[in-house]
Amino acid sequence: MRSKSSANAAESAANRHPLIVFAGNPNAGKTTLFNALTGSSQKVGNYPGVTVERVSSEIKLNGQTVEFLDVPGLYSLDPVSEDERVAVGAIQGAPGFPRPDVMVVVIDASNFERNLYLFSMLAETQIPIVVALSMEDRYAEQGFTIDHDQLQALLGVEVISAAGGKNAEELKQAIWRCLQNPRSARIGPESTRETEITILQERLARQGADLTRKMISEELTNPTNRFDDAPEIAEAFARAREKISQAGKYSDPANISDRYKWSVTVEKQVTRGQPTSNLTLTDRIDRILIHRVFGLAIFIGLMYLVFFSIYTLARPVMDAIQGSFDWAGARISPSLAGVPIIQSLLVDGLLQGVGSVMVFLPQILILFFFIAMLEGTGYLSRAAFLMDRLLGWCGLNGRAFIPLLSSFACAVPGILAARVLPDQRSRLATILVAPLMSCSARLPVYLLLIGAFIEPSFGPYWAGLALFAMHLVGLAAAVPIVWFINKKMLKGNRLPFILELPPYEWPRWRDVWLAMYFRARVFVKTAGTIIVVMSVIIWGLTSFPNFNSPKQERLSGSYLASFGRALEPAFRPAGFDWRITTAILSAFPARETVVPSLGIIFRSESEDRAQLSESIKRATWPDGRKLISPATAIAIMVFFALCCQCMSTLAAIKRETNSLRWPLFVFTYMTVLAYISAVACQWAFGWIR
């Protein structure tokens, strides 16, 4: 008698939609093709801002609903990293997931031999296969083409050209035909024999000899003198026997060498043309961009250009956004004069809080525009290659730079991206320092203070350099910390660094704009939820219990002021008074709230509508000294660069390590490091006036 669970599983399998899995090597064009077929914008792979989770999409295929499933790229069915385990589980039908009905194997024509090696493994799963050939345009630039009919006969499955995501409708119909008439792939000598029989049958038909496949097969096995008077045909049979014989010499699919020999044989049989050059355009560009000296200099120059552009290009839009919030406040305030508490809540609380952070949206969009452009061209993997020497000193390799680079957007996807690392030691070490990378939530703090204290005095060039330096602070701190963790806490050997460098290409503008759109959506959503809530809380703490007093007296006698003054002595060595201290502490759940907190606190002191940067520049200590000197501004930025003020990050570390020990460790060491570094900055830069 079947168990209830097995009965439910059988019923679920009977009722589910047909499942189509997309599989292939990394950078084979699999996700581009998946997006072209489904309209999905989700990326799956091993680059900045991507996930290793399974991604699916349901579409209508000839009136029937089918499910398309995209998985990370893999090199074999013997996984060595978390993302490959996800892919293998999806292909083989891991517990809780159905076995695929059809597998679309995406083969990169420009890396044909290596992609065929993976195909030889996928064919053994006996899942019906459709082959999608990508990158044929690049292969053509090298002087080669692929004979689709010959390849189709060799593999025993339908082959569709899909370069650049084209022929999407043709591929859909091939998938439909495979669903209706499943065809598993053939590899090894039997595949070669069937191909040669097809070729001979077509040749004989052109010459008027109508032989059946069975007759040709018998002639191949037991040669006769039937074609003695036709030497060309006899020679064709002899060549076919030789090819079948060679295929039989390496028919063991479990042998790695045999697989590659089979791949080489197939490549030779289906490839046409001659190489146009020994070096491709990508090879020539890489001679410069991954040079140990020039490559690093170019990388640093590109990063500086990005941060310089953030200041020079965004300023007009930032001024317009700030002006719109000021205009809204000026229009709303008189109409609510009869209800002062509501007036203050809307104008001094919500508009001040949300407006003070929304003004930085243009600069964040510019940052992610450049990141998406660099990712789309294939340059970011070169950056990982360049960083291998630096990271090797501390026990990691260049592949860890990809999760760390992801963390410059947000530490959470960076922590998830650490799954691509092949060993547990490197993965854990990378997770523990990923929060040190300066995420986009820190950017408004840098922009506010650099814009107030550096750009007016030194100009946009030095402002861009200062912003670049702040993004290097976390990376510079991560290197010795990872060295200590690897030497004292996580013992083990450093694995070799192997990273595939994709060819250079023009970025797809749709992908660039989507990356900017999703980042803007996250930023605005945060402003509409967390920042709104925290703005109301901070407004309440700064307005009561003396709401009816003048603004300065109201703030100095507020609950927030009392709390801040109690903690001020602990932060005085770093140059922070109670106002800065309370703004910092309010940001521990989510650092996005610090600028709204500063906006509410400092602009509450002023009766005019001065911009926040002007308000903090005018702020003073009780004795009349300027509150925020250049040294204090640097100390605040360094504190935020090194402190872990993000509950989502700690939750991600807990989920990925399955332990409370490591998030507590990260929170403790980063908080202590941030405090000590802020005090050191106040001492080291106190001479700057």
N, C-alpha and C positions, 0 to 999 in steps of 0.2 A: 504493500500500500504506500502511495506517495505521501510524503510529508506535506503539510500545508504550505510551507515556504517554497518547496519545489513546485507545487501546483501553481502558486502565485507567480513564480518566475516564468513558468511555461505560459501562463495566461498573458503575462506582460509581454513576453517575446512575440506571442501571436498577435497582439493588438498594436504593437509599436510600428512606427513608420520605418521604411527601409533606411539603413544607415550607410552613408558614404564617407569613408575616411580619406583624408588627403595626407600623404606621407612623402618624405624625400629628405635629401641632405640639407643641412643649413645653407641658406643663401641660394637655394635652387629656384626661387621664385614661387614657392608654394603658397605663401600667404597672399602675394599679389594676385595669383590666380584665384584663390579662395574668395578674396574680396570682389574680384570681377564677376564671379558667379553668383555671389550672395548679396553684394552691396554692403557687406560688413566692413567696418572700419577698425575692427579690433586687430591688433598685431600679435603674432605669436613667434617667438624666436629668442635670440640670445643677445639683443641689443638694448641701449638705454631707453627706459620707459616702457618695456614689454613684460608679459607675464608668461609663466610656464603652465598655467592652468589650461584645461581643455576649453575650446571655444567652438560652439556649434551654431547653426542657423538652419531654420526650416524654410524650404522653398517649394513651389509647385513645379512638378516636372511632368509634362503631358497630362495635367489634371490630377496627378497623384502627389500627395505631400511626401517629401523625402527629407531626411536630416543630413546636412553636410557637417562634418566634424574636422576641424583643423587641429593639428597637434604640432609640437615643436619639432624642429629638424633633428635628425639623428644620423649617426654613421653606421650603426649596426644594431642588431637585435640583442646585443649583449651590453646593456646600459652601464655607463660609468658615472653618470651625473643624474641629479634629480629630474631635470627636464627630459632626458632620454628615457628615464623610467616612466614618466608620464606618457610619452609617445608610444613606448612598447606596450604599456598597459592598455592604451586605447586600441592599438592594432590587434593585439592578441585577445582582447575581450577580458579585461581584468574583472575580478569579482564585483558584481553590482552593475556592470556595463555589458551591453549585448555585443556579440561578435559582429563585425562589419559585414554588410552584404556585398559591397563593392569597395575596392581600394583604388583611388587615383594616385598613381605613383608619378611624381613630378621629377623628371630627369633633366638636369642642366646639360644641354648639348655641348657647352664649352668646357665642361668637366666630365665628358662622356664616360670614360673608363671607370672613374671612381664612383659615379652614380650607378653604373651597371653593377658594381660590386654590391651595393646595398640592394639593388633590385633582385640579385640572385638570392638574397636572404628572404626578402619579402615574398618572392615567388613560392618559397617552401611553406608558407602559411596556408597555401591552397585557397586563399581568398580570391574571388574573381577580380581581375585587374584591368584597368584602363591606364595606358601610359600617356602622360601629357608632356610633350617636349618643350622645354623653355629655353631661353637664351640662344635660340637658333640665329638670331640676328648678330650676336657677338661671335658665334662660331663662323658665320659667313664673313665677318670682318677679318678673321684669321685665314680665310681662303678655303673653307670647308663647307660642305653640305651633307645632309644625312638622307639616305634613301629610305623613305618611310615604309614603302611596300616591303623592302627586304627586311627591315627591322621588325615589322609586324609579323612577317612569316617566321623569323628567327625566334621571336619571343612568344608567339602564339596568342597575342592579345592585340586589341585595337590601339593604334598609335595616332594621336592628334597633336598637331602643332599648336602651341599655346604661348608663343613668345610675347612678353609684355602683357599677358592677360588677354590676348586676342583669341578669336574663335571660341568664345565662351558658349555660344549656342550650339556649335558643332560638338563641343565637349559634353554638353548636357545630353545631347542625343546619343552620344557614344555611351555615356553612363546608363541611359535608359535601355539601350540595346543590351548592355551587359547585365542589367537587372533582369531583363526578359529571357536572355540566353547566356547564363554565366559562363565565362571563359577564364580558366586558370592559366597562368603562364607556364611556359616550358623553358627549361634551361638544360645545358649539357648536350651530349651527342645526339639524343633523340630529337631535340629541337633543331640541330644542324641538319640532320638527315631529312626532316620534313621540309626544311627550307630548300635544300638542294633538289628534292623531288619536285617541288613547285617550280623552281627555276628551269629544270630540265624539261618539265611538261610544257611550259610556255615556249621554250625554244624549239622543241620538236613540233609543236602545233604551228609555229610560224613557217616551218619547212614542210608542212603537209603530213607529218607523221603523228597520227592520233593515238597515243599510248595512254593507257590508264595509269593511275598512281601505283597500282599493284604491280603492273608490268615493269614500270621503271624501278620500283623497289627491288623486284627480283633481279633485274639486270645489275643493280648496284651490288647486291649480295653475291650473286653467282654470274660473273661476266660471261657473255657468249660472243660469237663472231657476227652478231646481227648487224653491227655498224662498221664492219671492216671496209666497206665501200664508201663510208662517210667519215673520213678521218677527223673532221672538226667535231662531230657529235661524239665520236669515240674518245677524243681528247677531253671533251666536257665531262663525260662520265668518269674519266680517270681523275680529273681535278676534284670532282665531287666526292669520289671515294677517299681521296687524300684528306679533304677537309673533315669528313666524317671520322676518319681514322685519328686525326689530330685531336678532335673533340673528345674522342673516347679515351685519350691518354690522361685527361684530367677531369674525369667525370664525377669525382667525389666532391659533393657540394659542401662538405664539412671542412675541407682543407682550404685555408686562406689562399695559399699559392694557387690552388686549382681555380678558385673563384676569379682571381685576377687574370689567370691565363684565359679563362672563358670570356672575361670582359674584354681583353685585348683582341681576341679572335672576333668577337661580335663587332667591335669597333672597326676593325680592318675591313670586315665584310660589308658594312653599311656606310662607311665614310667615303666621300668623293671629294677630289680637289687636291690642291697643293698649298702649303703654307705661304702666306704673303710676306711674312717677316718673322724673324726669330724672337723679336721683342714686341709685345703688344703695347698699346698706349698706356695701359695700367702699369706695365712693367717699367716703362720709361718715367712715368710720374713718380712711381715708388722709389726710384733711384734717388730722388731728392727728398720726398716727404717722409721716408722712414730712415733717412741718413742719420747716423748717431749724433751728428753736430747740427747740420742744416735742418734736419727734420724737427729736432727739439726747439730750435730757434723759431721755425715757422709756426709750430704749435703754440708757443708762448705769444708770438705776434698775433695769431688769430684770436686767442683768448683776450688779449688786450683790446683788439679791435672790437670785439663783441661788447666789452664793458664800456669802452669809450662811446660806442654807438648808443648804448642805453641812455647816456646823459644827453648827447647832442640831438638825437632824433625824437625823444619822447617829451622834451620840455614843453613845446606848444600845446600838446594834447593834455599834459598834466595840468597846465595853467587853466585850460578850458574846463576840465573836470572840477578843479578846485573852485573856479568861478561859478560853476553851476550850483554847487552845494552852498556856496555863500549867498548866491542869489535866492535859492530856495529858502534858506534860513531868514533872509531879510524880508521875504514876502510872507512867510508863515508867522513870524514873530509878532507883527502888529495885530494880526487877526485873532491871536490868542492872548492878547495883553490882559484880558479880563480873567483869564484862568492861568495864573503864573506857573503853577506846578506842571500843567500840561505843556505850556510854552517851553519851560526849561527842559522837560523830558524830551520833547521832540527836537528842539534846536540845540541845546547844550549836550544832550545825551545821544540820541540816535543819529542826527545829522552830523554832529562833530565826530562821533565814533566811527560810523560807516564811511563818511566822507574822507576822513584822515587816512584810511587804508585804500579806498577805491582810487584815490589819486595816483597810486603806484601801478595800476593795471596796465597802462601803456608800456612801462618799462619791463614788466614781467612778460608781456606779449612779445616784445622785441627780443628778450633773452631766449624764449622758447622758439621763436622764429629761427634764430641762428642755430640752436641745438637741432631742430628738425632738419634744417638745411645740411648741416654737417653729417647728420645721421643718414640722410637720403643719398648723399654722394658716396657713402662708404668710408668717409674719413675717420669716423669715431673708432673703428676697429684698429686703424693705424695709430691712433692715440694710445690705445691699450698696448700696442706693440712697443711704442716709445717709452711707456711707463714701466715696462718689465724690468729694466735695469734698476730703477729706483725701488720698486716694490720687492725685487729679489733680495735686496739688502736686509729687509725685515722679515723674510720668510714666505712672502707671497709671490705670485707671478702676475704677468700683465693681464691675465684673464680676470683677476679680481678687480681691475680698474673699471670694468664695465658695470658691476653693481655699485661701485663707489661713484662712478659718474652718474648713474641713475639717481643716486641719493642727492645730487645737486638739484634735482627737481623736487624730490620728496624722499625721505628716508624709508618710507614703507615699501614702495616698489623696489627700492634698492636692496632692502633686506630680502624681499621675495626673489629678486634676481640673483642672489647669492646661491640659489639652488643650482645654477649652471656650473658651479665649481665641483670638480670631480671627487674631492676628498673632504671628509667631515672637518678636519683640522682647519683647512683654508676657509671653508664655508663659515665656521663659527668665528674665526678671527676676523673675517670680513664683516660679519653681522655686528660684532662688538664695536667696530670703529665706523660703520656706515653713518650713524647719527652725527658724527663729527663733520661730515660734509655740509656745506652751507646750503640748506634747502631754500626754496623760494619763499617760505614764510619768514626767513631772516632778512630777505632782501629789503622790505620796507624800512627796517631799522637802519640798515646801512645807508639806504638812499636818503632817509631823513637827516641823519647826522652828517654824512658827507656833503649833502646839499646845503646844510646850514653852516658848516664850519670849514670845509675844504674848498668846495667849488667857488664860493664868492671871493676867496683870497688868492687861490692858486689857479683857477680856471678848470675847464672840462678835462684837459689832458691829465692833470694830476688827480682829478676826481675819478676818472676812469681807472687810473693806476691804483688808487686807494681801494676802489671796489674790487678790482682784480686781486689785490693783496688780501682783502678780507676773505675771498673765496679760497685762497691758498692757506689761510691760517689753519683750518680744520684738517686739510690734507697734510700740512707740515706736522701737526700734532699727531696725526694718525700713524705716521711712519715709526717713530720711536715707541709708541704704545703697542703697535702690532709686534714690533721686535720683542718687547718685554713679554707680551702675551705668549708669543711662540716659543720664547726661550724658557720662561719660568712656569707657564701654566698649561700650555698645549704642546706636548712633545711630539716630534715626528719629522719626517724628511720632506723637503720641498719637491713637489712633482715637476716634471718637465713642462715647459710652456708650449702649447700647441694651439694656434689660433688661425682660423681661416680668414684671409683677407679678400673680401668680395671685390669684384671689378668696380672701377669708378663709373658712375653714371649720373646723369642729371636727376636731381630730386623730382619726385612727382608732386606738383603743386597742390594737388588735392590732399595728399598726405600731410604736407606742410601746414596747410590751412586747418586741417582737422586737428593736428597736434596743438595748434594755437587755440582753436575753439574749445577743445576739451580742457586745456589748462585754464582758459578764461572762465569756463563754466564752473570748474572747481573753485577758483578764486572768488567768483561772485557768490556761489552757493555758500562758501564759508562766511563771506561778509553778511549774507542774509540769515545766517543761523547763529553760529558761535559768536561772531562779533556783535551782532544785535543784542544777544542775551548778555554778554559781558559788558557791553556799553551801558545797558540799563542798570546792571548791578553796580558798575563803577560810578555812574551818575548818582545813584541812590546813596552810595557810601560817601560821595563828595558833597552831597547837598544837604544831608541831615546830620544832626538834629536841628541845625540853625538855618533852615531854608529861607526864612524871611529876612535874614541879615544880608548886607552887601556881599558881593561875590567873594572878595578876598577874605572877609571874616567868616563867611559860610564855609569856605574851603579849609581855612586854618583850624576851625573848630569842629570839623566833620569827623565821622567815625573813621574814615580812611586815614585822616591826618593823625589821629590818636594811635591807630595801629602802626602806621609808618614810623612815627617818632619813637615808638617802643623798640623797633628793629633797627633804627638808623645807626646806632653805635656799632653794630656788627658790620655794616656796609660802609661806614665812614672811611676806612683805610683805602677803599677803592674810589673814593670821591663821590659817593652817592648820598644824597640827602633822602628824606623820607618820601619825597614825591617820586624820585627815580626808583627807590626801593620798592614802593608799593606797586608801581607799574611793572617792575620785573617780576615780583611775586604773583601778580595777577595773571602773568603769562605762563605759569608753570603747567596748567592743563593744556594750553595750546598757545604757542608763541605768536600766533596771528593777532592776539588781543593786545599786545604791548603798545603798538602805535595808537589804536583807539584810546587806550588808557592814558597815554601821554597827552593825547589831544584833549580829552575831557579834563584832566588835571590842570594842564598848563593854560589852556584857553579859558578855563573857569576863573583864572586869576585876573583876566583882562576884561574890561568892559567893551573893548572894540572887537572887530572881527579879524584880527591879525591872523595870518597864516601860522600854522603850528611851528614851522621852522623859525619864524620871527619870534614867536612866544618863548621858545626854549632858549633862544639867543639872549633875550632880555631878562630871563629868570636869574635871580640872585640869591645868595645866602643871606641870613639875617643881618650880617655886618656890611652888606652892600657889595661883596665880591661876586663876580660872575659865577653862577652855579656850574655851568658846563663849559669848562675850558677844553682846548684841543686834547689834552691828556685824558680828561674825563670822557670825552666823546669816543676816543680810542678804547678806553677801558670798557665802556658800555658795549661797543661793537664786539670786542674780543670776548666779553662775557657771553653775549648772545651767540657768538660763533662756536663756543665750546660747551655751552650748557645744554642739557637735555630737557627741553621744555615742551614735551609732546607726549601725551598719553597714548596716542595712536601708535607711535614708534615703539614704546615700551610694550604695548599689547602685541605688536607684530613680532618682537623679539621673543616674548613669552610663547607665542604660537609656533614659531619656527624652531625654538630650542626645546620646547615642551618642559620648561623649567622656570621657576621664579627666581632662581639664583642669578641668571644672566641679566635679566632686565634690572634687577636691584643693583648688580655690579655696574652696569652701564650708567644708571642714574647717579650712583654714588661717585664714581670716578670722574664723570663729566662735570658734576656740580662742584666738586672740590677743585678740579683743574680750572674751571671757569673763574672761580673766586680768586684763586692764587694768581692766575694770569691777569685778572683785572687789577688787583693790587700792584702787581709788578709793572703793569703799563702806567699806572698813576705815578709810580716812583720813577720809571725810566723816562717818561715823556713830560714830566712836570715842568721842565724848562721851557717848553713851547708856549708862547703867549699869542 
